[in-house]
């Protein structure tokens, strides 16, 4: 098993929790998969993006949850430059937020990679 604690190369994850506007779930998923994720990956520094649907959530336990879908954006290199380029793309109209994305509760976090452990059999 390989264990790497270095953050050299500046690897970060940007995680966004969201949910669709009721009745617009199909548009929401299509927009993420066919439009938004490819557009973000075209921005310098963004090397991977994925979209996930919750199969369990805090809401099942009676807790508040900001979203039932998760977008994961992987940034390599200069995080500030990548985020600045992302904001510039939104400002220029090259990126948009679909009408099918609920604005209320939209939540984003940025995480810095601290360690990686990989299974050597894979």
GUSEFI-758219 format. One record per residue: x, y, z of N, C-alpha, C in turn. Coordinates in steps of 0.02 Angstrom, whole numbers, padded with zeros to 5 digits, always signed. Example, Ala and Ser with C-alpha at 12.3 -4.5 7.8 and 13.67 -1.06 7.14 Angstrom:
<pts>
+00660-00284+00390+00615-00225+00390+00660-00165+00390
+00642-00112+00354+00684-00053+00357+00645+00002+00394
</pts>
This chain:
<pts>
+00042-00059+00000+00000+00000+00000+00044+00062+00000
+00030+00108-00046+00069+00170-00049+00034+00223-00007
+00072+00261+00032+00045+00315+00073+00084+00378+00057
+00049+00431+00037+00081+00493+00016+00051+00550+00056
+00092+00584+00096+00068+00640+00135+00085+00708+00105
+00118+00709+00049+00138+00773+00020+00079+00808-00012
+00080+00874-00010+00029+00913-00046+00062+00948-00105
+00124+00926-00121+00159+00955-00178+00118+00946-00241
+00116+00997-00281+00074+00995-00341+00007+01027-00328
-00008+01042-00266-00069+01077-00248-00132+01044-00274
-00152+00989-00245-00213+00954-00265-00269+00973-00216
-00325+00994-00244-00383+01015-00203-00447+00986-00232
-00496+00978-00189-00563+00959-00210-00611+01016-00192
-00653+01033-00239-00707+01080-00227-00770+01038-00229
-00807+01038-00173-00868+00998-00167-00928+01044-00163
-00978+01032-00204-01039+01072-00203-01099+01027-00194
-01137+01040-00141-01200+01005-00128-01256+01047-00155
-01301+01016-00192-01358+01052-00220-01417+01005-00226
-01473+01033-00248-01532+00994-00262-01569+01026-00319
-01607+00985-00356-01645+01013-00412-01709+01048-00388
-01732+01095-00429-01797+01124-00419-01848+01068-00429
-01897+01061-00384-01947+01008-00393-01978+01009-00463
-01982+00950-00493-02010+00944-00559-01960+00954-00615
-01898+00975-00599-01848+00988-00650-01787+00943-00643
-01797+00885-00613-01742+00839-00599-01705+00817-00663
-01743+00801-00716-01711+00778-00778-01668+00833-00809
-01693+00894-00811-01654+00950-00838-01591+00961-00796
-01599+00959-00731-01544+00968-00683-01488+00918-00696
-01505+00854-00701-01453+00803-00714-01421+00812-00782
-01462+00825-00833-01434+00836-00901-01387+00895-00902
-01408+00951-00870-01366+01011-00869-01299+00996-00836
-01299+00963-00779-01235+00946-00746-01192+00902-00790
-01221+00848-00815-01182+00797-00851-01160+00819-00920
-01204+00853-00957-01189+00869-01026-01161+00939-01037
-01173+00984-00991-01151+01053-01001-01101+01077-00948
-01122+01076-00885-01083+01108-00833-01015+01073-00821
-01017+01008-00809-00953+00974-00794-00903+00981-00851
-00922+00970-00915-00873+00980-00968-00847+01052-00972
-00891+01102-00960-00869+01172-00961-00818+01185-00906
-00830+01160-00847-00783+01172-00792-00717+01137-00806
-00719+01077-00833-00656+01041-00848-00615+01075-00902
-00646+01118-00941-00609+01155-00992-00571+01215-00963
-00583+01230-00899-00550+01286-00867-00482+01263-00840
-00431+01303-00852-00362+01288-00830-00361+01272-00756
-00331+01215-00739-00323+01194-00670-00374+01141-00649
-00432+01140-00681-00482+01089-00665-00467+01027-00707
-00452+00972-00673-00431+00912-00709-00483+00856-00710
-00533+00862-00666-00584+00810-00664-00646+00838-00630
-00704+00815-00652-00766+00835-00619-00813+00775-00622
-00850+00765-00568-00898+00710-00566-00961+00732-00530
-01015+00696-00540-01080+00714-00514-01110+00652-00481
-01137+00660-00421-01160+00603-00382-01229+00617-00352
-01269+00564-00344-01334+00568-00312-01331+00531-00246
-01358+00559-00194-01357+00528-00128-01399+00464-00127
-01373+00413-00095-01412+00353-00085-01434+00348-00012
-01404+00390+00030-01426+00400+00099-01408+00471+00117
-01442+00499+00166-01428+00569+00184-01446+00582+00256
-01422+00639+00284-01440+00658+00352-01516+00666+00360
-01551+00683+00305-01623+00693+00308-01659+00629+00330
-01630+00572+00314-01659+00508+00335-01657+00501+00411
-01612+00537+00443-01606+00535+00516-01638+00597+00548
-01675+00635+00508-01710+00693+00535-01667+00757+00535
-01608+00755+00507-01563+00813+00507-01572+00851+00441
-01555+00915+00442-01556+00956+00382-01499+00936+00336
-01512+00937+00272-01460+00922+00222-01463+00976+00169
-01405+01007+00152-01406+01060+00102-01416+01036+00030
-01413+00971+00019-01422+00947-00049-01423+00871-00051
-01449+00845-00106-01450+00773-00116-01408+00751-00176
-01373+00801-00205-01326+00787-00260-01260+00821-00243
-01206+00789-00264-01139+00815-00251-01100+00820-00316
-01072+00879-00328-01025+00889-00384-00956+00893-00353
-00909+00855-00381-00841+00854-00357-00796+00878-00413
-00759+00932-00399-00714+00961-00448-00643+00953-00421
-00599+00922-00460-00530+00913-00439-00486+00966-00473
-00448+01002-00431-00405+01055-00455-00333+01034-00441
-00291+01042-00491-00220+01026-00484-00181+01090-00499
-00133+01105-00456-00093+01165-00466-00118+01224-00425
-00118+01282-00454-00135+01344-00419-00210+01350-00409
-00233+01337-00348-00304+01340-00332-00333+01409-00343
-00298+01461-00320-00324+01529-00327-00333+01548-00400
-00286+01529-00442-00291+01545-00514-00350+01507-00545
-00359+01445-00526-00414+01405-00553-00481+01434-00532
-00488+01453-00469-00551+01481-00445-00563+01549-00477
-00511+01589-00485-00517+01653-00519-00541+01643-00591
-00513+01594-00626-00534+01579-00695-00607+01555-00696
-00628+01518-00646-00697+01496-00641-00744+01555-00633
-00727+01602-00588-00767+01662-00578-00769+01705-00641
-00713+01710-00675-00710+01748-00738-00755+01717-00791
-00756+01650-00794-00799+01616-00843-00873+01629-00828
-00892+01630-00763-00961+01647-00745-00976+01719-00765
-00930+01765-00749-00941+01836-00764-00947+01849-00839
-00910+01811-00879-00910+01819-00952-00970+01785-00985
-01007+01746-00945-01064+01710-00973-01045+01643-01004
-00982+01622-00996-00961+01557-01023-00986+01499-00980
-01003+01514-00917-01033+01466-00871-01096+01497-00844
-01146+01455-00830-01207+01480-00800-01231+01432-00747
-01280+01453-00709-01312+01409-00660-01382+01395-00686
-01396+01333-00702-01459+01314-00732-01518+01334-00689
-01573+01349-00721-01635+01367-00685-01660+01309-00644
-01638+01249-00659-01660+01189-00624-01621+01176-00559
-01571+01218-00544-01533+01211-00482-01563+01257-00429
-01583+01229-00372-01609+01271-00318-01553+01315-00291
-01565+01379-00287-01514+01425-00261-01508+01419-00185
-01565+01411-00152-01565+01406-00079-01533+01340-00059
-01486+01343-00014-01453+01283+00011-01392+01262-00029
-01379+01293-00086-01320+01277-00126-01258+01289-00083
-01218+01237-00072-01163+01240-00025-01099+01214-00057
-01044+01252-00048-00979+01232-00077-00925+01233-00024
-00882+01182-00026-00822+01178+00017-00762+01166-00027
-00704+01188-00003-00640+01174-00037-00596+01136+00012
-00568+01081-00011-00525+01039+00030-00457+01033-00002
-00405+01034+00039-00337+01023+00016-00319+00951+00031
-00287+00918-00017-00267+00848-00007-00213+00845+00046
-00222+00800+00094-00173+00792+00148-00138+00724+00143
-00171+00675+00117-00142+00608+00112-00178+00568+00060
-00142+00519+00032-00171+00472-00016-00147+00402+00002
-00192+00355+00003-00175+00285+00013-00207+00246-00044
-00167+00207-00078-00193+00169-00135-00182+00094-00123
-00228+00054-00148-00223-00018-00145-00175-00040-00199
-00120-00073-00182-00071-00093-00234-00097-00145-00283
-00151-00178-00266-00179-00229-00310-00219-00198-00368
-00232-00134-00364-00272-00102-00418-00228-00068-00468
</pts>
